[in-house]
Amino acid sequence: SLIVAGGEDGSNRLATVEVLDTNTRQWSTASSLTHPFTWATMSICGESLYMLGGWDQTDDETRSVLSCSIPELLQSCQKQPLARKLRTAPANKSTKWRRVANAPHYFSSCATLCG
């Protein structure tokens, strides 16, 4: 699976999480981020996905570090074709994402390594 979280659609920052099933080539939506992010960095460590830095919905750099269990995220997928309206949907109230820390300073589009 390929997981795409946040970003923008040209005029709006997104809180959506979309998953591509690489076997069926079908997209589905998963539990949304806690708030919209752009230019953030994602990293996998064990069975967790981390998202950090970037810009948030207030147009400010953010130090937020979010975490989500990959198996739980994939289980949250809505097995339906994506509609345009889903791309700008507000954060899902049943979100699997949680804030785990603040970074020591701002990051944007950085490289990460789990170790």
N, C-alpha and C positions, 0 to 999 in steps of 0.2 A: 504494500500500500504506500501511496505517496500522500503525505499530509501537508496541506497548505493552510496557513493560519494568518489572519489579519491581512494587511495590505491596503490597497485602495482601488476604486473602480473608475478613477478619473476625476471624481468630484467629492467622494465620501471616503473616510477612513472606515475600515471594516473590522468587525469583531467576529466575523464568521470563521468557521473551520470547515474545510472541505477535504474530502478524502477520495482519492482515485484508486479504485480496485484495479491493479495492474493486470489481473487475469481477465476480467470482464470488460475493462476499459469504460466502466461506469462511474460517474461521480455521485457522491452522496454528501449530506451535511452531517456534522457531528456537533457535540456540545460547544457552544460559542465561548470565546475568550471573555474575561471579566469586563473588558472594555476595548474599544478599537485601538489598534496598533499599526504603525507603518515603520518601515526601516528597522524592524526588530531582528534579532538573531534567534534561531532555534537550534537546539542541540539535544541529542539522545544520550542518556546515561542510564544503563541498565534497562528497565522497562518503563522509564519515565522520560517524558518530553519536557524540555525547559524552553521558555521563551523569555528573552530579556532585552532591555534597552529599547531603542527606537524612539518614536514619537507617539504620544497618546491623543485622545480625543480633544484635549484642550490646546493642541498645537504646541505642546511643550515637550522637551526631551524628558524621558522617564527613566527612573532607576529601578522600576519594578522587575522582579523575577517571578514568573509564574511557572507552575509545575502541573503536570497531568499524567496519570497512568495511561500508557499507550493501550493496553487491553481494554480499559474502561472507556477510553475515547472511541476506540473502534466499535465497541458494543453500543455506543450512543448513536451510531450512524442511522440516519433516516434513509432507508433503502428506496429512494425515489429520485427520478431525474431532477437536477437542479432547475429551479425556475429563477428568472431574473430577480424577483422580489426577495428570494432567500439570500442573495448576495449582500443585501444591505440591511438585513434583519437585525434588530437590537440583540444584545447579549441574552442568551438563553438562561432562564431562571434556574434550570436544573444543571447548570454548568458543572463540569468535572474539574475545571481549572481552579487552582487556588494560589494565592500569593504566598510565596515562601520566604522572601527576603527583599531587601533593597540592595542594589549593587553599590560598591563604594564610590562610584562616579558614573557618569553617563556613558553608555555604549550605543553605537549605531552601526549596523552592517559589519559587525566584527566576526572573526573566526573563533570557533570554540572547539575544545577537545575534552572528552571525558576521560579521566584517568585517575 
